[in-house]
């Protein structure tokens, strides 16, 4: 009876670990994407600052370019930069939370396997095949 309960607990912990790892990788990818957006906005801002104020500037909309004042483009890029920074900080918080969850699940799995060496042997024999 206890053996079956331990096996069920192991399968539940294993599922939580897989789910948490998947979410963790997803958050890492989102952070990478937002960092790219932030860098692109920063570089665009740097280039726009070098351009004189009376220069014609264009905004890309799909395949079309629309004449926009430099100030509008600057404010759009600054907004993108700030939004990216906010999103990155939020995602970092999520990443830290998921790391804590993963370590908790690892500790629970470790404790379960130490309590039931028979279960550990069954798992090892299953993974060899």
MIROKOL-621589 format. One record per atom (N, C-alpha, C): x, y, z; chain. Coordinates in Angstrom, 3 decimals, decimal comma. Atoms other than C-alpha are relative to their C-alpha. Layout:
% residues N
rec east->X&north->Y&up->Z&ch->A;
...
% end
This chain:
% residues 129
rec east->0,825&north->-1,191&up->0,000&ch->A;
rec east->0,000&north->0,000&up->0,000&ch->A;
rec east->0,876&north->1,266&up->0,000&ch->A;
rec east->-0,900&north->-1,152&up->-0,056&ch->A;
rec east->2,772&north->2,427&up->0,946&ch->A;
rec east->0,812&north->0,111&up->-1,283&ch->A;
rec east->-0,770&north->0,017&up->1,240&ch->A;
rec east->4,715&north->1,368&up->-2,162&ch->A;
rec east->-0,786&north->0,674&up->-1,122&ch->A;
rec east->0,847&north->-0,604&up->1,025&ch->A;
rec east->1,795&north->2,346&up->-4,399&ch->A;
rec east->-0,168&north->1,505&up->0,235&ch->A;
rec east->0,132&north->-1,420&up->-0,336&ch->A;
rec east->1,381&north->5,669&up->-2,572&ch->A;
rec east->1,283&north->0,747&up->-0,379&ch->A;
rec east->-1,275&north->-0,620&up->0,360&ch->A;
rec east->5,090&north->6,420&up->-3,050&ch->A;
rec east->0,142&north->0,127&up->-1,515&ch->A;
rec east->-0,071&north->-0,034&up->1,459&ch->A;
rec east->4,867&north->5,557&up->-6,738&ch->A;
rec east->-0,896&north->1,116&up->-0,553&ch->A;
rec east->0,924&north->-1,065&up->0,420&ch->A;
rec east->1,858&north->7,862&up->-7,153&ch->A;
rec east->0,594&north->1,369&up->0,299&ch->A;
rec east->-0,631&north->-1,270&up->-0,375&ch->A;
rec east->3,673&north->10,644&up->-5,289&ch->A;
rec east->1,156&north->0,317&up->-0,943&ch->A;
rec east->-1,116&north->-0,208&up->0,917&ch->A;
rec east->6,722&north->10,153&up->-7,508&ch->A;
rec east->-0,495&north->0,481&up->-1,356&ch->A;
rec east->0,530&north->-0,389&up->1,304&ch->A;
rec east->4,658&north->10,382&up->-10,689&ch->A;
rec east->-0,547&north->1,432&up->0,028&ch->A;
rec east->0,511&north->-1,365&up->-0,143&ch->A;
rec east->2,971&north->13,544&up->-9,406&ch->A;
rec east->1,154&north->1,003&up->0,027&ch->A;
rec east->-1,164&north->-0,892&up->-0,083&ch->A;
rec east->6,325&north->15,128&up->-8,522&ch->A;
rec east->0,712&north->0,096&up->-1,349&ch->A;
rec east->-0,637&north->0,014&up->1,310&ch->A;
rec east->7,753&north->14,093&up->-11,869&ch->A;
rec east->-0,775&north->0,903&up->-0,971&ch->A;
rec east->0,830&north->-0,847&up->0,863&ch->A;
rec east->4,837&north->15,773&up->-13,667&ch->A;
rec east->0,174&north->1,471&up->0,329&ch->A;
rec east->-0,219&north->-1,384&up->-0,406&ch->A;
rec east->5,288&north->18,952&up->-11,630&ch->A;
rec east->1,361&north->0,503&up->-0,470&ch->A;
rec east->-1,352&north->-0,394&up->0,421&ch->A;
rec east->8,995&north->18,978&up->-12,449&ch->A;
rec east->0,036&north->0,270&up->-1,500&ch->A;
rec east->0,041&north->-0,192&up->1,451&ch->A;
rec east->8,360&north->18,589&up->-16,170&ch->A;
rec east->-0,733&north->1,298&up->-0,343&ch->A;
rec east->0,785&north->-1,206&up->0,254&ch->A;
rec east->5,718&north->21,336&up->-16,112&ch->A;
rec east->0,779&north->1,257&up->0,391&ch->A;
rec east->-0,762&north->-1,157&up->-0,472&ch->A;
rec east->7,904&north->23,710&up->-14,087&ch->A;
rec east->1,193&north->0,268&up->-0,906&ch->A;
rec east->-1,144&north->-0,162&up->0,899&ch->A;
rec east->10,923&north->23,092&up->-16,317&ch->A;
rec east->-0,442&north->0,614&up->-1,328&ch->A;
rec east->0,529&north->-0,546&up->1,249&ch->A;
rec east->8,820&north->23,814&up->-19,384&ch->A;
rec east->-0,313&north->1,491&up->0,142&ch->A;
rec east->0,312&north->-1,411&up->-0,233&ch->A;
rec east->7,539&north->27,089&up->-17,903&ch->A;
rec east->1,280&north->0,820&up->0,145&ch->A;
rec east->-1,280&north->-0,677&up->-0,205&ch->A;
rec east->11,093&north->28,015&up->-16,887&ch->A;
rec east->0,669&north->0,307&up->-1,335&ch->A;
rec east->-0,600&north->-0,206&up->1,322&ch->A;
rec east->12,390&north->27,548&up->-20,435&ch->A;
rec east->-0,778&north->1,045&up->-0,799&ch->A;
rec east->0,840&north->-0,963&up->0,701&ch->A;
rec east->9,457&north->29,534&up->-21,788&ch->A;
rec east->0,305&north->1,420&up->0,485&ch->A;
rec east->-0,319&north->-1,320&up->-0,555&ch->A;
rec east->10,232&north->32,446&up->-19,430&ch->A;
rec east->1,383&north->0,458&up->-0,464&ch->A;
rec east->-1,340&north->-0,351&up->0,481&ch->A;
rec east->13,913&north->32,317&up->-20,414&ch->A;
rec east->-0,054&north->0,503&up->-1,443&ch->A;
rec east->0,140&north->-0,431&up->1,396&ch->A;
rec east->12,938&north->32,582&up->-24,088&ch->A;
rec east->-0,663&north->1,368&up->-0,096&ch->A;
rec east->0,661&north->-1,300&up->0,008&ch->A;
rec east->10,614&north->35,499&up->-23,351&ch->A;
rec east->0,966&north->1,103&up->0,436&ch->A;
rec east->-0,996&north->-0,979&up->-0,456&ch->A;
rec east->13,412&north->37,283&up->-21,466&ch->A;
rec east->0,963&north->0,317&up->-1,137&ch->A;
rec east->-0,921&north->-0,194&up->1,118&ch->A;
rec east->15,760&north->36,751&up->-24,403&ch->A;
rec east->-0,643&north->0,870&up->-1,089&ch->A;
rec east->0,712&north->-0,785&up->1,011&ch->A;
rec east->13,143&north->38,162&up->-26,802&ch->A;
rec east->-0,117&north->1,462&up->0,420&ch->A;
rec east->0,159&north->-1,372&up->-0,499&ch->A;
rec east->12,483&north->41,215&up->-24,629&ch->A;
rec east->1,338&north->0,734&up->0,050&ch->A;
rec east->-1,323&north->-0,628&up->0,000&ch->A;
rec east->16,217&north->41,857&up->-24,258&ch->A;
rec east->0,388&north->0,428&up->-1,413&ch->A;
rec east->-0,255&north->-0,366&up->1,388&ch->A;
rec east->16,503&north->41,850&up->-28,051&ch->A;
rec east->-0,782&north->1,238&up->-0,407&ch->A;
rec east->0,822&north->-1,167&up->0,298&ch->A;
rec east->13,620&north->44,315&up->-28,339&ch->A;
rec east->0,571&north->1,245&up->0,676&ch->A;
rec east->-0,572&north->-1,125&up->-0,744&ch->A;
rec east->15,216&north->46,511&up->-25,681&ch->A;
rec east->1,259&north->0,519&up->-0,695&ch->A;
rec east->-1,237&north->-0,392&up->0,667&ch->A;
rec east->18,562&north->46,504&up->-27,471&ch->A;
rec east->-0,294&north->0,711&up->-1,321&ch->A;
rec east->0,371&north->-0,608&up->1,277&ch->A;
rec east->16,931&north->47,302&up->-30,808&ch->A;
rec east->-0,526&north->1,419&up->0,216&ch->A;
rec east->0,543&north->-1,333&up->-0,298&ch->A;
rec east->15,019&north->50,239&up->-29,287&ch->A;
rec east->1,117&north->0,952&up->0,441&ch->A;
rec east->-1,113&north->-0,829&up->-0,465&ch->A;
rec east->18,172&north->51,507&up->-27,567&ch->A;
rec east->0,869&north->0,449&up->-1,169&ch->A;
rec east->-0,842&north->-0,336&up->1,150&ch->A;
rec east->20,233&north->51,356&up->-30,758&ch->A;
rec east->-0,700&north->0,971&up->-0,946&ch->A;
rec east->0,759&north->-0,908&up->0,853&ch->A;
rec east->17,483&north->53,047&up->-32,752&ch->A;
rec east->-0,017&north->1,405&up->0,603&ch->A;
rec east->-0,042&north->-1,300&up->-0,683&ch->A;
rec east->17,322&north->55,826&up->-30,157&ch->A;
rec east->1,348&north->0,677&up->-0,167&ch->A;
rec east->-1,348&north->-0,558&up->0,153&ch->A;
rec east->21,077&north->56,283&up->-30,321&ch->A;
rec east->0,201&north->0,570&up->-1,400&ch->A;
rec east->-0,140&north->-0,489&up->1,380&ch->A;
rec east->20,946&north->56,638&up->-34,099&ch->A;
rec east->-0,861&north->1,235&up->-0,232&ch->A;
rec east->0,879&north->-1,156&up->0,189&ch->A;
rec east->17,991&north->59,039&up->-33,957&ch->A;
rec east->0,560&north->1,247&up->0,683&ch->A;
rec east->-0,580&north->-1,154&up->-0,708&ch->A;
rec east->19,817&north->61,278&up->-31,461&ch->A;
rec east->1,091&north->0,680&up->-0,835&ch->A;
rec east->-1,076&north->-0,547&up->0,825&ch->A;
rec east->22,627&north->61,755&up->-33,985&ch->A;
rec east->-0,525&north->0,763&up->-1,213&ch->A;
rec east->0,600&north->-0,623&up->1,181&ch->A;
rec east->20,251&north->62,906&up->-36,709&ch->A;
rec east->-0,487&north->1,411&up->0,359&ch->A;
rec east->0,510&north->-1,356&up->-0,278&ch->A;
rec east->19,514&north->66,673&up->-36,939&ch->A;
rec east->-1,534&north->0,010&up->0,058&ch->A;
rec east->1,452&north->-0,056&up->-0,214&ch->A;
rec east->15,993&north->67,691&up->-35,915&ch->A;
rec east->-0,797&north->0,279&up->-1,272&ch->A;
rec east->0,738&north->-0,344&up->1,216&ch->A;
rec east->15,048&north->69,001&up->-39,372&ch->A;
rec east->0,061&north->-1,085&up->-1,079&ch->A;
rec east->-0,123&north->1,094&up->0,967&ch->A;
rec east->15,848&north->65,691&up->-41,115&ch->A;
rec east->-1,328&north->-0,747&up->-0,108&ch->A;
rec east->1,192&north->0,818&up->0,196&ch->A;
rec east->12,977&north->63,740&up->-42,656&ch->A;
rec east->0,247&north->-1,398&up->0,561&ch->A;
rec east->-0,107&north->1,358&up->-0,554&ch->A;
rec east->12,424&north->60,534&up->-40,696&ch->A;
rec east->-1,251&north->-0,771&up->-0,375&ch->A;
rec east->1,085&north->0,856&up->0,458&ch->A;
rec east->10,254&north->57,628&up->-41,722&ch->A;
rec east->-0,199&north->-1,164&up->0,951&ch->A;
rec east->0,376&north->1,134&up->-0,839&ch->A;
rec east->8,422&north->54,958&up->-39,799&ch->A;
rec east->-0,450&north->-1,129&up->-0,921&ch->A;
rec east->0,361&north->1,156&up->0,809&ch->A;
rec east->8,095&north->51,482&up->-41,243&ch->A;
rec east->-1,317&north->-0,592&up->0,512&ch->A;
rec east->1,274&north->0,654&up->-0,316&ch->A;
rec east->4,558&north->50,104&up->-41,332&ch->A;
rec east->-0,194&north->-1,083&up->-1,051&ch->A;
rec east->0,047&north->1,088&up->0,976&ch->A;
rec east->4,670&north->46,723&up->-43,004&ch->A;
rec east->1,025&north->0,248&up->-1,084&ch->A;
rec east->-0,895&north->-0,276&up->1,122&ch->A;
rec east->6,117&north->47,339&up->-46,451&ch->A;
rec east->0,035&north->1,488&up->-0,355&ch->A;
rec east->0,136&north->-1,423&up->0,300&ch->A;
rec east->5,272&north->51,040&up->-46,372&ch->A;
rec east->0,805&north->0,828&up->0,997&ch->A;
rec east->-0,694&north->-0,943&up->-0,865&ch->A;
rec east->7,297&north->53,927&up->-44,979&ch->A;
rec east->-0,811&north->1,290&up->0,041&ch->A;
rec east->0,818&north->-1,187&up->-0,197&ch->A;
rec east->5,410&north->56,884&up->-43,518&ch->A;
rec east->0,866&north->1,085&up->0,632&ch->A;
rec east->-0,746&north->-1,133&up->-0,534&ch->A;
rec east->6,916&north->60,313&up->-42,882&ch->A;
rec east->-0,513&north->0,332&up->1,394&ch->A;
rec east->0,344&north->-0,311&up->-1,393&ch->A;
rec east->6,968&north->60,977&up->-39,112&ch->A;
rec east->1,024&north->0,990&up->0,540&ch->A;
rec east->-0,973&north->-0,896&up->-0,639&ch->A;
rec east->8,543&north->63,760&up->-37,064&ch->A;
rec east->0,967&north->-0,810&up->0,879&ch->A;
rec east->-1,027&north->0,675&up->-0,801&ch->A;
rec east->11,734&north->62,772&up->-35,266&ch->A;
rec east->-0,455&north->-0,178&up->1,450&ch->A;
rec east->0,444&north->0,061&up->-1,396&ch->A;
rec east->10,146&north->63,528&up->-31,883&ch->A;
rec east->-0,966&north->-1,162&up->0,240&ch->A;
rec east->0,949&north->1,110&up->-0,130&ch->A;
rec east->7,368&north->60,984&up->-32,483&ch->A;
rec east->0,748&north->-1,326&up->0,009&ch->A;
rec east->-0,785&north->1,238&up->0,044&ch->A;
rec east->9,853&north->58,269&up->-33,431&ch->A;
rec east->0,802&north->-0,190&up->1,285&ch->A;
rec east->-0,776&north->0,073&up->-1,240&ch->A;
rec east->11,996&north->59,104&up->-30,391&ch->A;
rec east->-0,889&north->-0,448&up->1,160&ch->A;
rec east->0,889&north->0,356&up->-1,116&ch->A;
rec east->9,036&north->58,883&up->-28,007&ch->A;
rec east->-0,469&north->-1,458&up->-0,115&ch->A;
rec east->0,394&north->1,399&up->0,199&ch->A;
rec east->7,918&north->55,556&up->-29,543&ch->A;
rec east->1,121&north->-0,956&up->0,440&ch->A;
rec east->-1,130&north->0,856&up->-0,370&ch->A;
rec east->11,396&north->54,076&up->-29,107&ch->A;
rec east->0,253&north->0,032&up->1,509&ch->A;
rec east->-0,163&north->-0,094&up->-1,456&ch->A;
rec east->11,644&north->55,376&up->-25,534&ch->A;
rec east->-1,060&north->-0,832&up->0,716&ch->A;
rec east->1,083&north->0,799&up->-0,584&ch->A;
rec east->8,278&north->53,772&up->-24,763&ch->A;
rec east->0,310&north->-1,492&up->-0,141&ch->A;
rec east->-0,371&north->1,406&up->0,201&ch->A;
rec east->9,431&north->50,464&up->-26,282&ch->A;
rec east->1,101&north->-0,413&up->0,970&ch->A;
rec east->-1,108&north->0,277&up->-0,908&ch->A;
rec east->12,606&north->50,652&up->-24,199&ch->A;
rec east->-0,512&north->-0,185&up->1,432&ch->A;
rec east->0,544&north->0,086&up->-1,359&ch->A;
rec east->10,701&north->51,290&up->-20,957&ch->A;
rec east->-0,888&north->-1,220&up->0,170&ch->A;
rec east->0,872&north->1,176&up->-0,067&ch->A;
rec east->8,103&north->48,611&up->-21,725&ch->A;
rec east->0,811&north->-1,286&up->0,066&ch->A;
rec east->-0,859&north->1,183&up->-0,015&ch->A;
rec east->10,844&north->46,077&up->-22,421&ch->A;
rec east->0,664&north->-0,173&up->1,355&ch->A;
rec east->-0,632&north->0,081&up->-1,312&ch->A;
rec east->12,612&north->46,922&up->-19,166&ch->A;
rec east->-0,987&north->-0,476&up->1,059&ch->A;
rec east->1,034&north->0,417&up->-0,948&ch->A;
rec east->9,362&north->46,526&up->-17,220&ch->A;
rec east->-0,310&north->-1,483&up->-0,168&ch->A;
rec east->0,303&north->1,406&up->0,268&ch->A;
rec east->8,602&north->43,209&up->-18,898&ch->A;
rec east->1,146&north->-0,898&up->0,459&ch->A;
rec east->-1,157&north->0,806&up->-0,407&ch->A;
rec east->12,139&north->41,927&up->-18,260&ch->A;
rec east->0,035&north->-0,149&up->1,514&ch->A;
rec east->-0,029&north->0,099&up->-1,466&ch->A;
rec east->11,949&north->42,753&up->-14,549&ch->A;
rec east->-1,114&north->-0,919&up->0,497&ch->A;
rec east->1,101&north->0,888&up->-0,367&ch->A;
rec east->8,574&north->41,020&up->-14,305&ch->A;
rec east->0,344&north->-1,458&up->-0,299&ch->A;
rec east->-0,384&north->1,361&up->0,379&ch->A;
rec east->9,891&north->37,969&up->-16,151&ch->A;
rec east->1,118&north->-0,538&up->0,890&ch->A;
rec east->-1,063&north->0,431&up->-0,913&ch->A;
rec east->12,969&north->37,876&up->-13,905&ch->A;
rec east->-0,601&north->-0,482&up->1,317&ch->A;
rec east->0,687&north->0,410&up->-1,218&ch->A;
rec east->10,648&north->37,683&up->-10,892&ch->A;
rec east->-0,639&north->-1,380&up->-0,196&ch->A;
rec east->0,603&north->1,304&up->0,309&ch->A;
rec east->8,766&north->34,803&up->-12,542&ch->A;
rec east->1,067&north->-1,085&up->-0,079&ch->A;
rec east->-1,091&north->0,962&up->0,140&ch->A;
rec east->12,055&north->33,093&up->-13,350&ch->A;
rec east->0,517&north->-0,431&up->1,375&ch->A;
rec east->-0,467&north->0,317&up->-1,348&ch->A;
rec east->13,222&north->33,311&up->-9,725&ch->A;
rec east->-1,002&north->-0,884&up->0,731&ch->A;
rec east->1,048&north->0,812&up->-0,625&ch->A;
rec east->9,872&north->31,909&up->-8,529&ch->A;
rec east->0,045&north->-1,436&up->-0,524&ch->A;
rec east->-0,052&north->1,341&up->0,594&ch->A;
rec east->10,112&north->28,993&up->-10,965&ch->A;
rec east->1,253&north->-0,758&up->0,438&ch->A;
rec east->-1,216&north->0,647&up->-0,498&ch->A;
rec east->13,697&north->28,292&up->-9,869&ch->A;
rec east->-0,221&north->-0,555&up->1,401&ch->A;
rec east->0,306&north->0,468&up->-1,351&ch->A;
rec east->12,484&north->28,051&up->-6,272&ch->A;
rec east->-0,907&north->-1,220&up->-0,045&ch->A;
rec east->0,898&north->1,144&up->0,132&ch->A;
rec east->9,671&north->25,719&up->-7,329&ch->A;
rec east->0,757&north->-1,243&up->-0,446&ch->A;
rec east->-0,778&north->1,143&up->0,491&ch->A;
rec east->12,111&north->23,505&up->-9,222&ch->A;
rec east->0,859&north->-0,582&up->1,113&ch->A;
rec east->-0,842&north->0,510&up->-1,085&ch->A;
rec east->14,434&north->23,256&up->-6,219&ch->A;
rec east->-0,845&north->-0,702&up->1,060&ch->A;
rec east->0,891&north->0,667&up->-0,953&ch->A;
rec east->11,491&north->22,388&up->-3,942&ch->A;
rec east->-0,396&north->-1,387&up->-0,504&ch->A;
rec east->0,393&north->1,294&up->0,573&ch->A;
rec east->10,357&north->19,616&up->-6,289&ch->A;
rec east->1,187&north->-0,966&up->0,021&ch->A;
rec east->-1,197&north->0,855&up->-0,057&ch->A;
rec east->13,937&north->18,318&up->-6,522&ch->A;
rec east->0,217&north->-0,535&up->1,410&ch->A;
rec east->-0,167&north->0,441&up->-1,384&ch->A;
rec east->14,166&north->18,207&up->-2,734&ch->A;
rec east->-1,054&north->-1,031&up->0,385&ch->A;
rec east->1,066&north->0,967&up->-0,286&ch->A;
rec east->10,807&north->16,420&up->-2,497&ch->A;
rec east->0,291&north->-1,341&up->-0,657&ch->A;
rec east->-0,358&north->1,249&up->0,685&ch->A;
rec east->11,925&north->13,865&up->-5,080&ch->A;
rec east->1,141&north->-0,706&up->0,720&ch->A;
rec east->-1,154&north->0,567&up->-0,704&ch->A;
rec east->15,216&north->13,351&up->-3,256&ch->A;
rec east->-0,439&north->-0,673&up->1,314&ch->A;
rec east->0,498&north->0,556&up->-1,260&ch->A;
rec east->13,422&north->12,822&up->0,075&ch->A;
rec east->-0,803&north->-1,270&up->-0,236&ch->A;
rec east->0,822&north->1,167&up->0,307&ch->A;
rec east->10,945&north->10,411&up->-1,478&ch->A;
rec east->0,869&north->-1,190&up->-0,367&ch->A;
rec east->-0,872&north->1,099&up->0,413&ch->A;
rec east->13,707&north->8,338&up->-3,068&ch->A;
rec east->0,865&north->-0,505&up->1,158&ch->A;
rec east->-0,759&north->0,444&up->-1,171&ch->A;
rec east->15,680&north->8,277&up->0,200&ch->A;
rec east->-0,876&north->-0,801&up->0,946&ch->A;
rec east->0,916&north->0,722&up->-0,872&ch->A;
rec east->12,610&north->7,090&up->2,104&ch->A;
rec east->-0,313&north->-1,393&up->-0,538&ch->A;
rec east->0,381&north->1,273&up->0,617&ch->A;
rec east->11,863&north->4,291&up->-0,364&ch->A;
rec east->1,065&north->-0,436&up->-1,006&ch->A;
rec east->-1,055&north->0,452&up->0,916&ch->A;
rec east->15,043&north->2,705&up->-1,808&ch->A;
rec east->-0,511&north->-0,961&up->-1,073&ch->A;
rec east->0,577&north->0,918&up->0,989&ch->A;
rec east->12,905&north->0,090&up->-3,564&ch->A;
rec east->-0,536&north->0,746&up->-1,202&ch->A;
rec east->0,522&north->-0,833&up->1,083&ch->A;
rec east->11,221&north->2,800&up->-5,606&ch->A;
rec east->1,144&north->0,529&up->-0,857&ch->A;
rec east->-1,171&north->-0,485&up->0,737&ch->A;
rec east->14,625&north->4,213&up->-6,544&ch->A;
rec east->0,555&north->-1,095&up->-0,902&ch->A;
rec east->-0,491&north->1,115&up->0,826&ch->A;
rec east->15,731&north->0,784&up->-7,779&ch->A;
rec east->-0,923&north->-0,260&up->-1,181&ch->A;
rec east->0,952&north->0,198&up->1,098&ch->A;
rec east->12,530&north->0,400&up->-9,828&ch->A;
rec east->0,185&north->1,067&up->-1,077&ch->A;
rec east->-0,171&north->-1,099&up->0,954&ch->A;
rec east->13,075&north->3,791&up->-11,428&ch->A;
rec east->1,279&north->-0,191&up->-0,801&ch->A;
rec east->-1,269&north->0,221&up->0,691&ch->A;
rec east->16,688&north->3,009&up->-12,244&ch->A;
rec east->-0,094&north->-1,154&up->-0,986&ch->A;
rec east->0,125&north->1,127&up->0,923&ch->A;
rec east->15,761&north->-0,327&up->-13,787&ch->A;
rec east->-0,866&north->0,369&up->-1,198&ch->A;
rec east->0,862&north->-0,435&up->1,106&ch->A;
rec east->13,053&north->1,353&up->-15,898&ch->A;
rec east->0,768&north->0,890&up->-0,974&ch->A;
rec east->-0,699&north->-0,940&up->0,873&ch->A;
rec east->15,395&north->4,038&up->-17,225&ch->A;
rec east->1,129&north->-0,679&up->-0,785&ch->A;
rec east->-1,068&north->0,712&up->0,700&ch->A;
rec east->18,044&north->1,476&up->-18,259&ch->A;
rec east->-0,532&north->-0,599&up->-1,291&ch->A;
rec east->0,576&north->0,666&up->1,175&ch->A;
rec east->15,697&north->-0,207&up->-20,727&ch->A;
rec east->-0,191&north->0,896&up->-1,122&ch->A;
% end
